[in-house]
């Protein structure tokens, strides 16, 4: 278990964060939210008036922010230049900016390097959109979470304290289109991943399934 890497990819609102934190806590593993890293960089770009739709401009600043990600599943932290941005990166402005920023190759290259350095220590549950396909394709367990768009929107709206589920669903689907269609590391189900549709499952049921997969004896060929 100390060397296990659990890669959890999937769409927004499918339960990745809650599932990964709970699985990591139950198994005594570290936890990494790679989406928060992209959000942090997007927040930094907005704060420094970088045009997020100009690839060259974003690329020129991709290496500037000093980013640190905590890996405690009960208290995940993320700081930029020493400042805690865990709350700030969940704003509507960042929601709109994260997909175009994360599609920039220079941003992805920089963050993938940071992610691999953290994952290399093993014993970790990692969530994102390209973990099992690009960041760590040799993960011991790959999981791909999805859910019906309406269910995803309802969950995300509830998290944000919003009553506008329709607008939330449109935003999620728009982000899906961008993330799935980008040229570099598009959102896709990795080879060998276990697909779990969380639409009709409780969080505990999803966590139980992933924990069961992570602790199942490895197949032994005769």
C-alpha positions as CSV (number, residue, x, y, z in Angstrom):
1,X,0.0,0.0,0.0
2,X,2.9,2.4,0.7
3,X,3.8,2.3,-3.0
4,X,0.3,2.2,-4.4
5,X,-0.8,5.0,-6.8
6,X,-4.6,5.3,-7.3
7,X,-5.4,7.5,-10.4
8,X,-9.0,8.8,-10.4
9,X,-10.1,10.7,-13.5
10,X,-13.5,11.8,-14.7
11,X,-15.9,14.7,-15.4
12,X,-16.6,17.6,-13.1
13,X,-19.3,16.9,-10.5
14,X,-18.9,13.1,-10.7
15,X,-17.6,13.0,-7.1
16,X,-13.9,12.8,-7.7
17,X,-12.8,15.0,-4.8
18,X,-15.0,13.6,-2.1
19,X,-14.3,10.1,-3.2
20,X,-10.5,10.5,-3.4
21,X,-10.2,12.2,0.0
22,X,-12.3,9.5,1.7
23,X,-10.4,6.7,0.0
24,X,-7.0,8.2,0.9
25,X,-8.1,8.7,4.5
26,X,-9.5,5.2,4.8
27,X,-6.4,3.6,3.3
28,X,-3.9,5.9,5.1
29,X,-2.6,7.3,1.8
30,X,-1.7,10.8,0.7
31,X,-4.1,12.8,-1.6
32,X,-3.4,15.1,-4.5
33,X,-6.0,17.3,-6.2
34,X,-4.4,18.2,-9.6
35,X,-7.5,20.2,-10.6
36,X,-6.8,22.6,-7.7
37,X,-3.3,23.1,-9.2
38,X,-4.7,24.2,-12.5
39,X,-7.3,26.4,-10.7
40,X,-4.5,28.0,-8.8
41,X,-2.5,28.9,-11.9
42,X,-5.7,30.2,-13.5
43,X,-6.4,32.4,-10.4
44,X,-2.8,33.7,-10.6
45,X,-3.2,34.6,-14.2
46,X,-6.4,36.5,-13.5
47,X,-4.8,38.3,-10.5
48,X,-1.9,39.5,-12.7
49,X,-4.1,40.6,-15.6
50,X,-2.8,38.0,-18.0
51,X,-5.1,37.5,-21.0
52,X,-6.1,33.8,-20.5
53,X,-7.1,33.4,-24.1
54,X,-3.7,34.4,-25.5
55,X,-1.6,31.2,-25.4
56,X,1.7,33.0,-25.8
57,X,0.9,35.3,-22.9
58,X,-0.1,32.5,-20.6
59,X,2.9,30.5,-21.7
60,X,5.2,33.4,-20.8
61,X,4.0,33.3,-17.2
62,X,3.5,29.6,-16.7
63,X,6.7,29.1,-14.7
64,X,6.3,32.2,-12.5
65,X,3.8,31.2,-9.8
66,X,5.4,29.3,-6.8
67,X,2.9,26.6,-6.2
68,X,2.7,24.1,-3.3
69,X,0.1,21.4,-2.8
70,X,-0.5,19.7,0.6
71,X,-1.3,16.0,0.5
72,X,-3.2,15.5,3.8
73,X,-6.7,14.1,2.7
74,X,-8.3,15.6,5.8
75,X,-6.8,19.0,5.2
76,X,-5.7,19.5,1.6
77,X,-3.9,22.8,1.1
78,X,-2.8,24.8,-1.9
79,X,-0.7,27.9,-1.7
80,X,0.6,30.4,-4.3
81,X,3.7,32.4,-3.5
82,X,3.1,31.4,0.1
83,X,-0.5,32.5,0.2
84,X,-3.4,30.1,0.9
85,X,-5.8,30.2,-2.1
86,X,-7.9,27.1,-1.4
87,X,-11.1,29.3,-1.2
88,X,-10.2,31.8,-3.8
89,X,-9.7,29.2,-6.6
90,X,-13.4,28.1,-6.3
91,X,-14.8,31.4,-7.6
92,X,-17.0,31.7,-10.7
93,X,-14.2,33.6,-12.4
94,X,-11.8,30.8,-11.9
95,X,-14.4,28.3,-13.0
96,X,-14.6,30.1,-16.3
97,X,-10.8,30.5,-16.7
98,X,-9.5,27.1,-15.7
99,X,-10.2,25.3,-18.9
100,X,-8.5,27.7,-21.3
101,X,-5.5,28.1,-19.0
102,X,-5.2,24.3,-18.5
103,X,-5.2,23.8,-22.2
104,X,-2.0,25.7,-22.7
105,X,0.9,23.2,-23.2
106,X,3.4,25.2,-21.2
107,X,1.0,25.2,-18.2
108,X,0.4,21.5,-18.5
109,X,4.1,20.6,-18.9
110,X,5.0,22.6,-15.8
111,X,2.2,21.1,-13.6
112,X,2.7,17.6,-14.8
113,X,6.3,17.8,-13.8
114,X,5.2,19.0,-10.3
115,X,2.6,16.3,-10.1
116,X,5.0,13.5,-11.0
117,X,7.4,14.7,-8.4
118,X,4.7,14.4,-5.7
119,X,3.4,11.1,-7.0
120,X,6.8,9.5,-7.2
121,X,6.8,9.0,-3.4
122,X,3.9,6.5,-3.8
123,X,1.1,5.8,-1.4
124,X,-1.2,8.4,-2.9
125,X,-4.7,8.9,-4.4
126,X,-4.6,11.4,-7.3
127,X,-7.6,13.0,-8.9
128,X,-7.7,14.8,-12.2
129,X,-8.5,14.5,-15.9
130,X,-5.3,13.0,-17.3
131,X,-3.7,11.1,-14.4
132,X,-4.1,7.6,-15.7
133,X,-3.6,8.5,-19.3
134,X,-0.7,11.0,-19.2
135,X,0.6,11.9,-15.7
136,X,1.0,8.4,-14.3
137,X,-0.1,5.7,-16.7
138,X,1.5,3.0,-14.6
139,X,-0.8,3.6,-11.7
140,X,-1.7,0.4,-9.8
141,X,-5.3,1.3,-10.0
142,X,-7.1,3.5,-12.5
143,X,-10.7,4.6,-11.9
144,X,-12.8,6.8,-14.2
145,X,-15.9,8.4,-12.6
146,X,-18.8,9.8,-14.5
147,X,-22.4,10.7,-13.7
148,X,-25.5,11.9,-15.5
149,X,-25.2,15.6,-16.4
150,X,-28.3,16.5,-14.4
151,X,-27.0,14.7,-11.3
152,X,-23.6,16.4,-11.7
153,X,-25.2,19.8,-12.0
154,X,-27.3,19.3,-8.9
155,X,-24.3,18.3,-6.9
156,X,-22.2,21.2,-8.0
157,X,-25.0,23.7,-7.5
158,X,-25.6,22.4,-4.0
159,X,-21.9,22.7,-3.2
160,X,-21.9,26.3,-4.4
161,X,-25.2,27.2,-2.7
162,X,-26.9,28.0,-6.0
163,X,-30.4,27.3,-7.1
164,X,-29.7,27.7,-10.8
165,X,-29.0,24.0,-11.7
166,X,-29.7,24.7,-15.4
167,X,-26.9,27.2,-15.7
168,X,-24.6,25.0,-13.7
169,X,-25.3,22.1,-16.1
170,X,-24.5,24.3,-19.1
171,X,-21.3,25.4,-17.5
172,X,-20.2,21.8,-16.7
173,X,-21.0,20.6,-20.3
174,X,-19.1,23.5,-21.7
175,X,-16.1,22.6,-19.7
176,X,-16.5,19.0,-20.7
177,X,-16.4,20.0,-24.4
178,X,-13.2,22.1,-23.9
179,X,-11.4,19.5,-21.8
180,X,-12.3,16.6,-24.1
181,X,-11.4,18.5,-27.2
182,X,-8.1,20.1,-26.3
183,X,-5.1,19.0,-28.3
184,X,-2.9,18.2,-25.2
185,X,-3.9,15.6,-22.7
186,X,-7.7,15.6,-23.4
187,X,-10.2,14.2,-20.9
188,X,-10.6,10.5,-21.7
189,X,-11.0,7.2,-20.0
190,X,-7.5,5.7,-19.6
191,X,-6.7,2.2,-20.8
192,X,-7.3,-0.3,-18.1
193,X,-9.4,2.1,-16.0
194,X,-12.5,0.8,-14.1
195,X,-15.5,2.9,-15.0
196,X,-17.9,3.8,-12.2
197,X,-21.1,5.7,-12.9
198,X,-21.9,7.5,-9.7
199,X,-25.3,8.8,-10.7
200,X,-27.4,6.5,-8.5
201,X,-24.7,5.7,-5.9
202,X,-24.1,7.3,-2.6
203,X,-20.6,8.6,-1.7
204,X,-20.1,5.7,0.7
205,X,-21.0,3.2,-2.0
206,X,-18.5,4.8,-4.4
207,X,-15.8,4.9,-1.8
208,X,-16.4,1.3,-0.8
209,X,-16.1,0.3,-4.5
210,X,-12.7,2.1,-4.9
211,X,-11.3,0.8,-1.6
212,X,-12.3,-2.7,-2.6
213,X,-10.5,-2.4,-5.9
214,X,-7.4,-0.9,-4.2
215,X,-7.2,-3.7,-1.7
216,X,-8.1,-6.6,-3.9
217,X,-5.4,-9.3,-4.3
218,X,-3.5,-8.9,-7.5
219,X,-4.3,-11.5,-10.2
220,X,-1.7,-14.2,-10.3
221,X,-1.2,-16.0,-13.6
222,X,-0.9,-19.8,-13.3
